[in-house]
Amino acid sequence: MLRKAFSASRYLVIIAALSLFVAATLLMVYAAIDTVEVSIGAFAHGISSKGAKELALEFIELTDLFLIATVLYIIAMGLYELFIDKDVPTPEWLHITDLDDLKKKLIGVLVVVMAVLFVEQLFGANGEAGILYSGAAIGVVIAALTWFLGKH
């Protein structure tokens, strides 16, 4: 009886998978709506070099939102595939066979998110020296994650 209870308890992960899927969907929809609003606002304010820079920064921020939504989706799909249905149809690159696969995919996307965040900070830095420290910190984290991936 205990064995059946523990075996069935794996379905509790569906709560996490569904919650992450809902979060990913909402963030994607929010980012899509924001993209439309930013685009409409860009044409309403006219064209200037300063406006173009601000527009580029806004689109980088939107890219960050889409990437975070993608991370949530990948984790949701990975958890579902690992605990609920290993035969769920996914593209080959999204196929997850164990938690290490899920960690690798997550770390890969996190590295991209950190790079986008740094570019976002770089655009807004206006020559501030603090950007160097931020870049170094992000570089150290990326190096540590790369080392971690190499060990596993």
Secondary structure, DSSP 8 states (H G I E B T S, - for coil): -HHHHHHHHGGGHHHHHHHHHHHHHHHHHHHHHHHHHHHHHHHHS---HHHHHHHHHHHHHHHHHHHHHHHHHHHHHHHHHHHT-TT----GGG---SHHHHHHHHHHHHHHHHHHHHHHHHHH-TT-THHHHHHHHHHHHHHHHHHHHHH-
